């Protein structure tokens, strides 16, 4: 999704330059606005992925790993 918005931003920026060159400033402005919006949407999705990855990393670090020797200790206590 990130690449789609980045490619769309580049294409729309090119369209804006074309309209500016043809002195059609209204369409150049509109294309420029859509290019900027597409670029910022790509940044939003990129940051969302980074935040989700960092949250998953924090959860994994906070969760204790399962130690099989703990099960053996528990079994021995239950048997006594």
N, C-alpha and C positions, 0 to 999 in steps of 0.2 A: 504494500500500500504506500510505503514511503517513496519508493522509486516512481510510482505512478504520479504522485503529486509533484515530485521533482521534475519529471519529464514534462508534465503539463505546465509547470511554471516556466520552464525554458521555452516551450513552444509559444505560450501566451506572451512572454516577453519579446520573442521574435516578431509576433504579430503586432505587438504594440509599437515596436521600432518601425515596422513596415508602414503602419498607419501614420506614425509621426513623420516619416519620410514623405508620404503622400499628402501631408499637411491636413490630415483628417484628425484633428486633435480630440474630438469627442470619443471616437472609437479607440484612439491611442490611449486615452485616459482609462476608458473602461477595460481594455485589455491589460493595461498595467495594473489596475486594481485586482483583476482576477488572477494575474500572475503572482502578485504579492500574497493574495489570500491562499493560493495553492502552495506557495513556498512555506508560509507559516503553518499550514495544515500538515505539511510533511514534517516540519519541526515538532509539531505537537505529537504526532504519532511516534516519532523517534524518541522523544522524551518520555512518553508513556511506556514504551518498551523498556527503556533504561530503568525507570522507577519500578516497574513490575519485576525486572530481573534483580534489582537491589533488594526489594521486599522478599522475594523468594530466597535470596541468599541469606538475609537476616533470619528468616524462619528456619532455614536449614541449620544455621549456626546455633540458634537458640534451642533447637530440639536435640535432646541427648541421643546419642547413638545407642542402639541396642547391643548389649554385651551378653553373649550366650553364657558366660560364666555366672552371671547373676541368676539365671534360671536354675543352674545346678545348685547354687547356694540356697535358693528358695525351696527346691525339691528336698534338700537335706534337712532344712528346718521343718518342713511339713512332715517328713518321715519320723522325726524325733518326737 
